[in-house]
Amino acid sequence: MTKRLNSKHKVDRRLKVNLWGRPKSPFNTRGYPPGQHGQTKSAKPSDYGVQLQAKQKLKSYYGNMNERQFRNVYKKAIKKKPKPKKKIKRND
């Protein structure tokens, strides 16, 4: 795990989910992304958009990770028997 370069609160609001479960997270009061255009309505995400969003959630949870590092962690998790998402979170 590497050092996080972005503020956790901004990441929460950008990904539209309270990733770290903090009760004082601004996402709990403001359910829209940060920035000038955060309150505009967005279209329904495509299948690719949903997959990319899930990948970005994991990458932001684990910090500043390269694509290759992320891929290797995912491959190690798949080799083990339980589902990959649960395994990745248990490793740290």
Secondary structure, 3 states (H helix, E strand, C coil): CCCCCCCHHHHHHHHCCCCCCCCCCHHHCCCCCCCCCCCCCCCCCCHHHHHHHHHHHHHHHHCCCCHHHHHHHHHHHHHCCCCHHHHHHHHC
